[in-house]
Amino acid sequence: IGNFFVRKRFPVLGHISLAMRAFFILEKIRIDKKITWYEFRRELNRIAVGNAIISLCKETGLLLI
């Protein structure tokens, strides 16, 4: 939520409400999996890095999927 590129009231409120909504969705997933925030963050990072590597390999033609 920290950095805003807008200064008017409604875009700021929209940004805050979407950030809160994303947090609650992630919190529900974490609670359903019964894991700590540390474990959940590690899992999300692992998935994100894996997807980034696959994407880069596809773009450079190193991966034939």
PDB file of N, H, CA, C and O in Angstrom:
ATOM      1  N   ILE A   1       0.832  -1.191   0.000  1.00  0.00           N
ATOM      2  CA  ILE A   1       0.000   0.000   0.000  1.00  0.00           C
ATOM      3  C   ILE A   1       0.870   1.245   0.000  1.00  0.00           C
ATOM      4  O   ILE A   1       0.391   2.320  -0.361  1.00  0.00           O
ATOM      5  N   GLY A   2       2.115   1.134   0.388  1.00  0.00           N
ATOM      6  H   GLY A   2       2.504   0.261   0.681  1.00  0.00           H
ATOM      7  CA  GLY A   2       3.000   2.258   0.638  1.00  0.00           C
ATOM      8  C   GLY A   2       3.077   3.367  -0.383  1.00  0.00           C
ATOM      9  O   GLY A   2       2.912   4.532  -0.018  1.00  0.00           O
ATOM     10  N   ASN A   3       3.319   3.065  -1.642  1.00  0.00           N
ATOM     11  H   ASN A   3       3.453   2.119  -1.938  1.00  0.00           H
ATOM     12  CA  ASN A   3       3.555   4.107  -2.640  1.00  0.00           C
ATOM     13  C   ASN A   3       2.335   4.296  -3.534  1.00  0.00           C
ATOM     14  O   ASN A   3       1.851   3.350  -4.155  1.00  0.00           O
ATOM     15  N   PHE A   4       1.849   5.525  -3.588  1.00  0.00           N
ATOM     16  H   PHE A   4       2.242   6.294  -3.083  1.00  0.00           H
ATOM     17  CA  PHE A   4       0.708   5.856  -4.438  1.00  0.00           C
ATOM     18  C   PHE A   4       1.176   6.738  -5.580  1.00  0.00           C
ATOM     19  O   PHE A   4       2.002   7.630  -5.387  1.00  0.00           O
ATOM     20  N   PHE A   5       0.645   6.487  -6.771  1.00  0.00           N
ATOM     21  H   PHE A   5      -0.026   5.762  -6.928  1.00  0.00           H
ATOM     22  CA  PHE A   5       0.942   7.345  -7.908  1.00  0.00           C
ATOM     23  C   PHE A   5      -0.231   8.279  -8.187  1.00  0.00           C
ATOM     24  O   PHE A   5      -0.237   9.004  -9.182  1.00  0.00           O
ATOM     25  N   VAL A   6      -1.209   8.255  -7.310  1.00  0.00           N
ATOM     26  H   VAL A   6      -1.204   7.666  -6.501  1.00  0.00           H
ATOM     27  CA  VAL A   6      -2.372   9.136  -7.425  1.00  0.00           C
ATOM     28  C   VAL A   6      -2.525   9.901  -6.114  1.00  0.00           C
ATOM     29  O   VAL A   6      -2.020   9.476  -5.075  1.00  0.00           O
ATOM     30  N   ARG A   7      -3.208  11.007  -6.171  1.00  0.00           N
ATOM     31  H   ARG A   7      -3.617  11.353  -7.015  1.00  0.00           H
ATOM     32  CA  ARG A   7      -3.391  11.814  -4.970  1.00  0.00           C
ATOM     33  C   ARG A   7      -4.854  12.094  -4.654  1.00  0.00           C
ATOM     34  O   ARG A   7      -5.169  12.593  -3.574  1.00  0.00           O
ATOM     35  N   LYS A   8      -5.742  11.781  -5.577  1.00  0.00           N
ATOM     36  H   LYS A   8      -5.487  11.375  -6.455  1.00  0.00           H
ATOM     37  CA  LYS A   8      -7.165  12.046  -5.332  1.00  0.00           C
ATOM     38  C   LYS A   8      -7.762  10.955  -4.455  1.00  0.00           C
ATOM     39  O   LYS A   8      -7.219   9.857  -4.336  1.00  0.00           O
ATOM     40  N   ARG A   9      -8.875  11.283  -3.855  1.00  0.00           N
ATOM     41  H   ARG A   9      -9.317  12.175  -3.952  1.00  0.00           H
ATOM     42  CA  ARG A   9      -9.469  10.426  -2.831  1.00  0.00           C
ATOM     43  C   ARG A   9      -9.885   9.050  -3.353  1.00  0.00           C
ATOM     44  O   ARG A   9      -9.511   8.036  -2.764  1.00  0.00           O
ATOM     45  N   PHE A  10     -10.651   8.996  -4.446  1.00  0.00           N
ATOM     46  H   PHE A  10     -10.954   9.820  -4.924  1.00  0.00           H
ATOM     47  CA  PHE A  10     -11.209   7.719  -4.886  1.00  0.00           C
ATOM     48  C   PHE A  10     -10.151   6.746  -5.417  1.00  0.00           C
ATOM     49  O   PHE A  10     -10.240   5.557  -5.113  1.00  0.00           O
ATOM     50  N   PRO A  11      -9.165   7.184  -6.186  1.00  0.00           N
ATOM     51  CA  PRO A  11      -8.120   6.222  -6.567  1.00  0.00           C
ATOM     52  C   PRO A  11      -7.338   5.676  -5.371  1.00  0.00           C
ATOM     53  O   PRO A  11      -6.964   4.503  -5.362  1.00  0.00           O
ATOM     54  N   VAL A  12      -7.091   6.505  -4.375  1.00  0.00           N
ATOM     55  H   VAL A  12      -7.394   7.458  -4.383  1.00  0.00           H
ATOM     56  CA  VAL A  12      -6.388   6.040  -3.173  1.00  0.00           C
ATOM     57  C   VAL A  12      -7.246   5.028  -2.434  1.00  0.00           C
ATOM     58  O   VAL A  12      -6.739   3.993  -2.003  1.00  0.00           O
ATOM     59  N   LEU A  13      -8.530   5.303  -2.279  1.00  0.00           N
ATOM     60  H   LEU A  13      -8.942   6.144  -2.629  1.00  0.00           H
ATOM     61  CA  LEU A  13      -9.428   4.361  -1.602  1.00  0.00           C
ATOM     62  C   LEU A  13      -9.528   3.050  -2.380  1.00  0.00           C
ATOM     63  O   LEU A  13      -9.578   1.972  -1.788  1.00  0.00           O
ATOM     64  N   GLY A  14      -9.557   3.148  -3.703  1.00  0.00           N
ATOM     65  H   GLY A  14      -9.517   4.023  -4.185  1.00  0.00           H
ATOM     66  CA  GLY A  14      -9.595   1.946  -4.521  1.00  0.00           C
ATOM     67  C   GLY A  14      -8.339   1.111  -4.341  1.00  0.00           C
ATOM     68  O   GLY A  14      -8.414  -0.114  -4.240  1.00  0.00           O
ATOM     69  N   HIS A  15      -7.195   1.762  -4.300  1.00  0.00           N
ATOM     70  H   HIS A  15      -7.134   2.757  -4.381  1.00  0.00           H
ATOM     71  CA  HIS A  15      -5.923   1.075  -4.106  1.00  0.00           C
ATOM     72  C   HIS A  15      -5.898   0.364  -2.748  1.00  0.00           C
ATOM     73  O   HIS A  15      -5.492  -0.794  -2.656  1.00  0.00           O
ATOM     74  N   ILE A  16      -6.324   1.046  -1.726  1.00  0.00           N
ATOM     75  H   ILE A  16      -6.654   1.987  -1.801  1.00  0.00           H
ATOM     76  CA  ILE A  16      -6.345   0.467  -0.378  1.00  0.00           C
ATOM     77  C   ILE A  16      -7.320  -0.710  -0.308  1.00  0.00           C
ATOM     78  O   ILE A  16      -6.997  -1.751   0.265  1.00  0.00           O
ATOM     79  N   SER A  17      -8.503  -0.546  -0.886  1.00  0.00           N
ATOM     80  H   SER A  17      -8.765   0.300  -1.351  1.00  0.00           H
ATOM     81  CA  SER A  17      -9.496  -1.622  -0.814  1.00  0.00           C
ATOM     82  C   SER A  17      -9.033  -2.860  -1.590  1.00  0.00           C
ATOM     83  O   SER A  17      -9.271  -3.983  -1.145  1.00  0.00           O
ATOM     84  N   LEU A  18      -8.374  -2.674  -2.746  1.00  0.00           N
ATOM     85  H   LEU A  18      -8.181  -1.762  -3.108  1.00  0.00           H
ATOM     86  CA  LEU A  18      -7.870  -3.826  -3.491  1.00  0.00           C
ATOM     87  C   LEU A  18      -6.723  -4.508  -2.752  1.00  0.00           C
ATOM     88  O   LEU A  18      -6.613  -5.733  -2.781  1.00  0.00           O
ATOM     89  N   ALA A  19      -5.874  -3.734  -2.096  1.00  0.00           N
ATOM     90  H   ALA A  19      -5.963  -2.738  -2.073  1.00  0.00           H
ATOM     91  CA  ALA A  19      -4.781  -4.313  -1.309  1.00  0.00           C
ATOM     92  C   ALA A  19      -5.343  -5.126  -0.142  1.00  0.00           C
ATOM     93  O   ALA A  19      -4.849  -6.214   0.151  1.00  0.00           O
ATOM     94  N   MET A  20      -6.361  -4.607   0.515  1.00  0.00           N
ATOM     95  H   MET A  20      -6.762  -3.722   0.277  1.00  0.00           H
ATOM     96  CA  MET A  20      -6.978  -5.339   1.623  1.00  0.00           C
ATOM     97  C   MET A  20      -7.654  -6.611   1.125  1.00  0.00           C
ATOM     98  O   MET A  20      -7.569  -7.658   1.767  1.00  0.00           O
ATOM     99  N   ARG A  21      -8.320  -6.518  -0.012  1.00  0.00           N
ATOM    100  H   ARG A  21      -8.389  -5.668  -0.533  1.00  0.00           H
ATOM    101  CA  ARG A  21      -8.993  -7.695  -0.576  1.00  0.00           C
ATOM    102  C   ARG A  21      -7.973  -8.780  -0.908  1.00  0.00           C
ATOM    103  O   ARG A  21      -8.200  -9.955  -0.618  1.00  0.00           O
ATOM    104  N   ALA A  22      -6.845  -8.390  -1.520  1.00  0.00           N
ATOM    105  H   ALA A  22      -6.661  -7.436  -1.755  1.00  0.00           H
ATOM    106  CA  ALA A  22      -5.795  -9.354  -1.845  1.00  0.00           C
ATOM    107  C   ALA A  22      -5.247  -9.992  -0.566  1.00  0.00           C
ATOM    108  O   ALA A  22      -5.008 -11.199  -0.525  1.00  0.00           O
ATOM    109  N   PHE A  23      -5.051  -9.179   0.474  1.00  0.00           N
ATOM    110  H   PHE A  23      -5.245  -8.199   0.440  1.00  0.00           H
ATOM    111  CA  PHE A  23      -4.550  -9.711   1.739  1.00  0.00           C
ATOM    112  C   PHE A  23      -5.513 -10.750   2.307  1.00  0.00           C
ATOM    113  O   PHE A  23      -5.081 -11.816   2.746  1.00  0.00           O
ATOM    114  N   PHE A  24      -6.815 -10.451   2.303  1.00  0.00           N
ATOM    115  H   PHE A  24      -7.166  -9.586   1.947  1.00  0.00           H
ATOM    116  CA  PHE A  24      -7.791 -11.389   2.862  1.00  0.00           C
ATOM    117  C   PHE A  24      -7.871 -12.686   2.052  1.00  0.00           C
ATOM    118  O   PHE A  24      -8.066 -13.759   2.623  1.00  0.00           O
ATOM    119  N   ILE A  25      -7.723 -12.594   0.739  1.00  0.00           N
ATOM    120  H   ILE A  25      -7.565 -11.722   0.276  1.00  0.00           H
ATOM    121  CA  ILE A  25      -7.712 -13.802  -0.092  1.00  0.00           C
ATOM    122  C   ILE A  25      -6.500 -14.654   0.247  1.00  0.00           C
ATOM    123  O   ILE A  25      -6.618 -15.865   0.433  1.00  0.00           O
ATOM    124  N   LEU A  26      -5.320 -14.014   0.330  1.00  0.00           N
ATOM    125  H   LEU A  26      -5.224 -13.030   0.179  1.00  0.00           H
ATOM    126  CA  LEU A  26      -4.110 -14.759   0.679  1.00  0.00           C
ATOM    127  C   LEU A  26      -4.186 -15.335   2.095  1.00  0.00           C
ATOM    128  O   LEU A  26      -3.723 -16.449   2.340  1.00  0.00           O
ATOM    129  N   GLU A  27      -4.761 -14.588   3.008  1.00  0.00           N
ATOM    130  H   GLU A  27      -5.137 -13.683   2.809  1.00  0.00           H
ATOM    131  CA  GLU A  27      -4.905 -15.070   4.384  1.00  0.00           C
ATOM    132  C   GLU A  27      -5.827 -16.288   4.437  1.00  0.00           C
ATOM    133  O   GLU A  27      -5.549 -17.232   5.177  1.00  0.00           O
ATOM    134  N   LYS A  28      -6.901 -16.288   3.678  1.00  0.00           N
ATOM    135  H   LYS A  28      -7.127 -15.521   3.076  1.00  0.00           H
ATOM    136  CA  LYS A  28      -7.814 -17.435   3.644  1.00  0.00           C
ATOM    137  C   LYS A  28      -7.101 -18.664   3.096  1.00  0.00           C
ATOM    138  O   LYS A  28      -7.253 -19.760   3.636  1.00  0.00           O
ATOM    139  N   ILE A  29      -6.324 -18.494   2.026  1.00  0.00           N
ATOM    140  H   ILE A  29      -6.201 -17.604   1.587  1.00  0.00           H
ATOM    141  CA  ILE A  29      -5.575 -19.613   1.462  1.00  0.00           C
ATOM    142  C   ILE A  29      -4.589 -20.153   2.495  1.00  0.00           C
ATOM    143  O   ILE A  29      -4.464 -21.365   2.665  1.00  0.00           O
ATOM    144  N   ARG A  30      -3.890 -19.252   3.183  1.00  0.00           N
ATOM    145  H   ARG A  30      -3.991 -18.267   3.045  1.00  0.00           H
ATOM    146  CA  ARG A  30      -2.906 -19.664   4.185  1.00  0.00           C
ATOM    147  C   ARG A  30      -3.563 -20.435   5.323  1.00  0.00           C
ATOM    148  O   ARG A  30      -3.038 -21.456   5.768  1.00  0.00           O
ATOM    149  N   ILE A  31      -4.706 -19.952   5.792  1.00  0.00           N
ATOM    150  H   ILE A  31      -5.132 -19.123   5.430  1.00  0.00           H
ATOM    151  CA  ILE A  31      -5.414 -20.624   6.892  1.00  0.00           C
ATOM    152  C   ILE A  31      -5.919 -21.993   6.448  1.00  0.00           C
ATOM    153  O   ILE A  31      -5.838 -22.963   7.202  1.00  0.00           O
ATOM    154  N   ASP A  32      -6.447 -22.073   5.209  1.00  0.00           N
ATOM    155  H   ASP A  32      -6.513 -21.286   4.597  1.00  0.00           H
ATOM    156  CA  ASP A  32      -6.922 -23.363   4.701  1.00  0.00           C
ATOM    157  C   ASP A  32      -5.799 -24.390   4.611  1.00  0.00           C
ATOM    158  O   ASP A  32      -6.022 -25.578   4.844  1.00  0.00           O
ATOM    159  N   LYS A  33      -4.586 -23.933   4.271  1.00  0.00           N
ATOM    160  H   LYS A  33      -4.405 -22.968   4.082  1.00  0.00           H
ATOM    161  CA  LYS A  33      -3.433 -24.827   4.175  1.00  0.00           C
ATOM    162  C   LYS A  33      -2.822 -25.125   5.537  1.00  0.00           C
ATOM    163  O   LYS A  33      -2.006 -26.037   5.669  1.00  0.00           O
ATOM    164  N   LYS A  34      -3.217 -24.353   6.555  1.00  0.00           N
ATOM    165  H   LYS A  34      -3.880 -23.612   6.447  1.00  0.00           H
ATOM    166  CA  LYS A  34      -2.710 -24.513   7.920  1.00  0.00           C
ATOM    167  C   LYS A  34      -1.188 -24.396   7.979  1.00  0.00           C
ATOM    168  O   LYS A  34      -0.503 -25.252   8.539  1.00  0.00           O
ATOM    169  N   ILE A  35      -0.675 -23.305   7.384  1.00  0.00           N
ATOM    170  H   ILE A  35      -1.231 -22.610   6.929  1.00  0.00           H
ATOM    171  CA  ILE A  35       0.759 -23.060   7.397  1.00  0.00           C
ATOM    172  C   ILE A  35       1.013 -21.646   7.914  1.00  0.00           C
ATOM    173  O   ILE A  35       0.112 -20.808   7.951  1.00  0.00           O
ATOM    174  N   THR A  36       2.269 -21.399   8.312  1.00  0.00           N
ATOM    175  H   THR A  36       3.001 -22.080   8.281  1.00  0.00           H
ATOM    176  CA  THR A  36       2.624 -20.076   8.821  1.00  0.00           C
ATOM    177  C   THR A  36       2.824 -19.110   7.656  1.00  0.00           C
ATOM    178  O   THR A  36       2.912 -19.521   6.499  1.00  0.00           O
ATOM    179  N   TRP A  37       2.893 -17.808   7.987  1.00  0.00           N
ATOM    180  H   TRP A  37       2.822 -17.475   8.927  1.00  0.00           H
ATOM    181  CA  TRP A  37       3.146 -16.807   6.950  1.00  0.00           C
ATOM    182  C   TRP A  37       4.496 -17.039   6.303  1.00  0.00           C
ATOM    183  O   TRP A  37       4.646 -16.847   5.096  1.00  0.00           O
ATOM    184  N   TYR A  38       5.488 -17.449   7.092  1.00  0.00           N
ATOM    185  H   TYR A  38       5.367 -17.605   8.073  1.00  0.00           H
ATOM    186  CA  TYR A  38       6.816 -17.706   6.544  1.00  0.00           C
ATOM    187  C   TYR A  38       6.758 -18.812   5.496  1.00  0.00           C
ATOM    188  O   TYR A  38       7.314 -18.669   4.407  1.00  0.00           O
ATOM    189  N   GLU A  39       6.087 -19.912   5.821  1.00  0.00           N
ATOM    190  H   GLU A  39       5.635 -20.029   6.706  1.00  0.00           H
ATOM    191  CA  GLU A  39       5.970 -21.022   4.878  1.00  0.00           C
ATOM    192  C   GLU A  39       5.179 -20.620   3.637  1.00  0.00           C
ATOM    193  O   GLU A  39       5.515 -21.011   2.519  1.00  0.00           O
ATOM    194  N   PHE A  40       4.135 -19.842   3.847  1.00  0.00           N
ATOM    195  H   PHE A  40       3.862 -19.525   4.756  1.00  0.00           H
ATOM    196  CA  PHE A  40       3.295 -19.410   2.726  1.00  0.00           C
ATOM    197  C   PHE A  40       4.080 -18.491   1.801  1.00  0.00           C
ATOM    198  O   PHE A  40       3.995 -18.621   0.580  1.00  0.00           O
ATOM    199  N   ARG A  41       4.844 -17.563   2.371  1.00  0.00           N
ATOM    200  H   ARG A  41       4.914 -17.457   3.363  1.00  0.00           H
ATOM    201  CA  ARG A  41       5.643 -16.648   1.559  1.00  0.00           C
ATOM    202  C   ARG A  41       6.710 -17.410   0.777  1.00  0.00           C
ATOM    203  O   ARG A  41       6.968 -17.099  -0.385  1.00  0.00           O
ATOM    204  N   ARG A  42       7.324 -18.398   1.406  1.00  0.00           N
ATOM    205  H   ARG A  42       7.114 -18.650   2.350  1.00  0.00           H
ATOM    206  CA  ARG A  42       8.332 -19.210   0.732  1.00  0.00           C
ATOM    207  C   ARG A  42       7.706 -19.978  -0.436  1.00  0.00           C
ATOM    208  O   ARG A  42       8.307 -20.075  -1.506  1.00  0.00           O
ATOM    209  N   GLU A  43       6.511 -20.520  -0.235  1.00  0.00           N
ATOM    210  H   GLU A  43       6.023 -20.441   0.635  1.00  0.00           H
ATOM    211  CA  GLU A  43       5.817 -21.249  -1.300  1.00  0.00           C
ATOM    212  C   GLU A  43       5.456 -20.324  -2.464  1.00  0.00           C
ATOM    213  O   GLU A  43       5.631 -20.686  -3.627  1.00  0.00           O
ATOM    214  N   LEU A  44       4.949 -19.125  -2.144  1.00  0.00           N
ATOM    215  H   LEU A  44       4.806 -18.831  -1.199  1.00  0.00           H
ATOM    216  CA  LEU A  44       4.607 -18.167  -3.203  1.00  0.00           C
ATOM    217  C   LEU A  44       5.846 -17.749  -3.988  1.00  0.00           C
ATOM    218  O   LEU A  44       5.791 -17.653  -5.214  1.00  0.00           O
ATOM    219  N   ASN A  45       6.961 -17.499  -3.303  1.00  0.00           N
ATOM    220  H   ASN A  45       7.005 -17.577  -2.307  1.00  0.00           H
ATOM    221  CA  ASN A  45       8.208 -17.135  -3.974  1.00  0.00           C
ATOM    222  C   ASN A  45       8.707 -18.259  -4.865  1.00  0.00           C
ATOM    223  O   ASN A  45       9.172 -18.009  -5.977  1.00  0.00           O
ATOM    224  N   ARG A  46       8.615 -19.495  -4.389  1.00  0.00           N
ATOM    225  H   ARG A  46       8.237 -19.699  -3.486  1.00  0.00           H
ATOM    226  CA  ARG A  46       9.057 -20.640  -5.182  1.00  0.00           C
ATOM    227  C   ARG A  46       8.243 -20.752  -6.467  1.00  0.00           C
ATOM    228  O   ARG A  46       8.800 -21.000  -7.536  1.00  0.00           O
ATOM    229  N   ILE A  47       6.940 -20.571  -6.368  1.00  0.00           N
ATOM    230  H   ILE A  47       6.487 -20.370  -5.500  1.00  0.00           H
ATOM    231  CA  ILE A  47       6.075 -20.634  -7.545  1.00  0.00           C
ATOM    232  C   ILE A  47       6.389 -19.488  -8.507  1.00  0.00           C
ATOM    233  O   ILE A  47       6.475 -19.698  -9.717  1.00  0.00           O
ATOM    234  N   ALA A  48       6.560 -18.276  -7.970  1.00  0.00           N
ATOM    235  H   ALA A  48       6.490 -18.105  -6.987  1.00  0.00           H
ATOM    236  CA  ALA A  48       6.831 -17.106  -8.812  1.00  0.00           C
ATOM    237  C   ALA A  48       8.165 -17.243  -9.541  1.00  0.00           C
ATOM    238  O   ALA A  48       8.253 -16.936 -10.730  1.00  0.00           O
ATOM    239  N   VAL A  49       9.194 -17.697  -8.844  1.00  0.00           N
ATOM    240  H   VAL A  49       9.122 -17.946  -7.878  1.00  0.00           H
ATOM    241  CA  VAL A  49      10.508 -17.850  -9.474  1.00  0.00           C
ATOM    242  C   VAL A  49      10.455 -18.955 -10.530  1.00  0.00           C
ATOM    243  O   VAL A  49      11.025 -18.809 -11.612  1.00  0.00           O
ATOM    244  N   GLY A  50       9.783 -20.039 -10.225  1.00  0.00           N
ATOM    245  H   GLY A  50       9.320 -20.158  -9.347  1.00  0.00           H
ATOM    246  CA  GLY A  50       9.652 -21.119 -11.200  1.00  0.00           C
ATOM    247  C   GLY A  50       8.947 -20.660 -12.464  1.00  0.00           C
ATOM    248  O   GLY A  50       9.376 -20.983 -13.572  1.00  0.00           O
ATOM    249  N   ASN A  51       7.863 -19.906 -12.302  1.00  0.00           N
ATOM    250  H   ASN A  51       7.514 -19.644 -11.402  1.00  0.00           H
ATOM    251  CA  ASN A  51       7.138 -19.385 -13.463  1.00  0.00           C
ATOM    252  C   ASN A  51       7.982 -18.401 -14.256  1.00  0.00           C
ATOM    253  O   ASN A  51       7.922 -18.389 -15.485  1.00  0.00           O
ATOM    254  N   ALA A  52       8.765 -17.580 -13.575  1.00  0.00           N
ATOM    255  H   ALA A  52       8.814 -17.590 -12.577  1.00  0.00           H
ATOM    256  CA  ALA A  52       9.625 -16.621 -14.266  1.00  0.00           C
ATOM    257  C   ALA A  52      10.702 -17.344 -15.078  1.00  0.00           C
ATOM    258  O   ALA A  52      10.990 -16.951 -16.209  1.00  0.00           O
ATOM    259  N   ILE A  53      11.289 -18.383 -14.519  1.00  0.00           N
ATOM    260  H   ILE A  53      11.055 -18.702 -13.601  1.00  0.00           H
ATOM    261  CA  ILE A  53      12.311 -19.143 -15.236  1.00  0.00           C
ATOM    262  C   ILE A  53      11.713 -19.812 -16.471  1.00  0.00           C
ATOM    263  O   ILE A  53      12.306 -19.766 -17.549  1.00  0.00           O
ATOM    264  N   ILE A  54      10.556 -20.424 -16.323  1.00  0.00           N
ATOM    265  H   ILE A  54      10.075 -20.461 -15.447  1.00  0.00           H
ATOM    266  CA  ILE A  54       9.899 -21.068 -17.465  1.00  0.00           C
ATOM    267  C   ILE A  54       9.574 -20.050 -18.539  1.00  0.00           C
ATOM    268  O   ILE A  54       9.780 -20.313 -19.724  1.00  0.00           O
ATOM    269  N   SER A  55       9.070 -18.891 -18.143  1.00  0.00           N
ATOM    270  H   SER A  55       8.902 -18.678 -17.180  1.00  0.00           H
ATOM    271  CA  SER A  55       8.729 -17.842 -19.102  1.00  0.00           C
ATOM    272  C   SER A  55       9.961 -17.362 -19.863  1.00  0.00           C
ATOM    273  O   SER A  55       9.918 -17.210 -21.084  1.00  0.00           O
ATOM    274  N   LEU A  56      11.055 -17.123 -19.147  1.00  0.00           N
ATOM    275  H   LEU A  56      11.090 -17.247 -18.155  1.00  0.00           H
ATOM    276  CA  LEU A  56      12.284 -16.680 -19.808  1.00  0.00           C
ATOM    277  C   LEU A  56      12.837 -17.738 -20.752  1.00  0.00           C
ATOM    278  O   LEU A  56      13.326 -17.414 -21.834  1.00  0.00           O
ATOM    279  N   CYS A  57      12.761 -18.990 -20.350  1.00  0.00           N
ATOM    280  H   CYS A  57      12.363 -19.253 -19.471  1.00  0.00           H
ATOM    281  CA  CYS A  57      13.244 -20.065 -21.211  1.00  0.00           C
ATOM    282  C   CYS A  57      12.398 -20.181 -22.475  1.00  0.00           C
ATOM    283  O   CYS A  57      12.939 -20.425 -23.553  1.00  0.00           O
ATOM    284  N   LYS A  58      11.098 -20.013 -22.364  1.00  0.00           N
ATOM    285  H   LYS A  58      10.659 -19.815 -21.488  1.00  0.00           H
ATOM    286  CA  LYS A  58      10.231 -20.047 -23.539  1.00  0.00           C
ATOM    287  C   LYS A  58      10.536 -18.885 -24.477  1.00  0.00           C
ATOM    288  O   LYS A  58      10.563 -19.061 -25.695  1.00  0.00           O
ATOM    289  N   GLU A  59      10.767 -17.699 -23.919  1.00  0.00           N
ATOM    290  H   GLU A  59      10.745 -17.555 -22.930  1.00  0.00           H
ATOM    291  CA  GLU A  59      11.054 -16.523 -24.749  1.00  0.00           C
ATOM    292  C   GLU A  59      12.374 -16.661 -25.505  1.00  0.00           C
ATOM    293  O   GLU A  59      12.495 -16.203 -26.641  1.00  0.00           O
ATOM    294  N   THR A  60      13.355 -17.290 -24.875  1.00  0.00           N
ATOM    295  H   THR A  60      13.256 -17.662 -23.952  1.00  0.00           H
ATOM    296  CA  THR A  60      14.653 -17.418 -25.519  1.00  0.00           C
ATOM    297  C   THR A  60      14.770 -18.688 -26.352  1.00  0.00           C
ATOM    298  O   THR A  60      15.778 -18.900 -27.027  1.00  0.00           O
ATOM    299  N   GLY A  61      13.750 -19.527 -26.307  1.00  0.00           N
ATOM    300  H   GLY A  61      12.932 -19.354 -25.758  1.00  0.00           H
ATOM    301  CA  GLY A  61      13.771 -20.750 -27.089  1.00  0.00           C
ATOM    302  C   GLY A  61      14.557 -21.882 -26.454  1.00  0.00           C
ATOM    303  O   GLY A  61      14.861 -22.870 -27.123  1.00  0.00           O
ATOM    304  N   LEU A  62      14.889 -21.761 -25.190  1.00  0.00           N
ATOM    305  H   LEU A  62      14.642 -20.958 -24.647  1.00  0.00           H
ATOM    306  CA  LEU A  62      15.635 -22.802 -24.500  1.00  0.00           C
ATOM    307  C   LEU A  62      14.755 -23.915 -23.971  1.00  0.00           C
ATOM    308  O   LEU A  62      15.252 -24.972 -23.582  1.00  0.00           O
ATOM    309  N   LEU A  63      13.451 -23.687 -23.955  1.00  0.00           N
ATOM    310  H   LEU A  63      13.047 -22.828 -24.272  1.00  0.00           H
ATOM    311  CA  LEU A  63      12.518 -24.657 -23.414  1.00  0.00           C
ATOM    312  C   LEU A  63      11.500 -24.980 -24.490  1.00  0.00           C
ATOM    313  O   LEU A  63      10.857 -24.081 -25.032  1.00  0.00           O
ATOM    314  N   LEU A  64      11.354 -26.223 -24.792  1.00  0.00           N
ATOM    315  H   LEU A  64      11.876 -26.953 -24.352  1.00  0.00           H
ATOM    316  CA  LEU A  64      10.432 -26.633 -25.851  1.00  0.00           C
ATOM    317  C   LEU A  64       9.191 -27.282 -25.245  1.00  0.00           C
ATOM    318  O   LEU A  64       9.037 -28.502 -25.282  1.00  0.00           O
ATOM    319  N   ILE A  65       8.317 -26.461 -24.692  1.00  0.00           N
ATOM    320  H   ILE A  65       8.442 -25.469 -24.662  1.00  0.00           H
ATOM    321  CA  ILE A  65       7.056 -26.964 -24.124  1.00  0.00           C
ATOM    322  C   ILE A  65       5.909 -26.465 -24.963  1.00  0.00           C
ATOM    323  O   ILE A  65       4.752 -26.767 -24.668  1.00  0.00           O
TER     324      ILE A  65
END
